[in-house]
Amino acid sequence: MKSLKFVKHLGTRIILTAVFVLPLILGMVGPAAAGGQDVSRNVVYTMTNAASGNEVVVFQLSRKGDISQATFSTGGLGSGAGLGSQGSVILSENNRWLFVVNAGSNQISAFAVQRNGLKLVDVVDSGGEMPISLTTKHGLLYVLNAGGSGNITGFRIRKNGSLAPLEDSTQPLSNGGTGASPGPAQISFSPNGKILVVTEKATNLIVTYELDHGIAGPPVANPSAGETPFGFAFDRRGHLIVSEAFGGAPGASTMSSYRIDDDEFSVISPAVGTTQTAACWVVISRNGKYAYDTNTGSGSISSFRIGSDGSLTLLDPQAGLTGEGSSPIDMAITGNGEFLLALGAGSSQISAFELRSNGRLVLLGRVSVPAGSVGLAAH
């Protein structure tokens, strides 16, 4: 059996051996697909987004360094095309539950993360058309629906992982629920769980919703410092870090940071250039010092230093390279903070990088995923 192996080097670093092809356990659905192995640790999740039947693809890293692959049906349909979003596959805060959008059937799937695989526990209507992004905090889940006029809607996560709709939680985007969708990209809770944030690519707006006992209030539109705001993440001090694709203009992508709370939305670092093309996903290192964005048009990952005040400084425009034509979209950082993973829409591969304490990325290797895969989560 062929395998992808990680080995200890001098007890301090983890490096990749020259062998890196995957054992395939495809075509199997349900807990048995994991072959009885423990998929509750060292696991990466993506989804096929297939219009004929969406599936979660699970990669498990064993204690010996072997990676195995299994698939699990979501019970819904994918869109069969890119979602242009961040957060289509997410884990709950305690890693007990995995949530996935089914953009083709307007549904959300909920899985229990078990020692012997994933167990599908619920498939619910998303409360709108074409769900593309999810966020969870304090036992709540909100979904961003991009189809039609677009909206957001909330759910309570029951004890068994199933989802119960939150009454009166549905709110429109900046268009007030009329006309064409403003091209939303991501939804996320603020770190304290009091505010929801949505980026809108077509309107160059960042929309916020104040929460009252988990129920979202009306949308408040805030101008983005750069054009085509896309993915975002919050740093350890609660500053909002947003990528800006500038409509895919060559070398024009930027990153901005903001101060956000109940009464304030202000720019800290406006539109700091990456010198790369089509910035998309954003992740932040576990130590909170560095932000990274994927540049879909450049096949690269840019790194930024985050100041204590939330200010951004470009560290390396090409801190990581995912390959020519790879079109990196989604990213995830493993729970221990040691590895950064990037999914290439063009290459149908996940690139794995070691994340050094000084912000440097060191390419370890790549592993293939089904063509059309989107979304990435890891723990």
Secondary structure, 3 states (H helix, E strand, C coil): CCCEEEEEECCCEEEEEEEECCCCCCCCCCHHHHCCCCCCCCEEEEECCCCCCCEEEEEEECCCCCEEEEEEECCCCCCCCCCCCCCCEEECCCCCEEEEEECCCCEEEEEEEECCEEEEEEEEECCCCCEEEEEEECCEEEEEECCCCCEEEEEEECCCCCEEECCCCCEECCCCCCCCCCCEEEEEECCCCCEEEEEECCCCEEEEEEEECCEECCCEEEECCCCCEEEEEECCCCCEEEEECHHHCCCCCEEEEEEECCCCEEEEEEEEECCCCCEEEEEECCCCCEEEEEECCCCEEEEEEECCCCCEEEEEEEEEECCCCCCEEEEEECCCCCEEEEEECCCCEEEEEEECCCCCEEEEEEEECCCCCEEEEEC
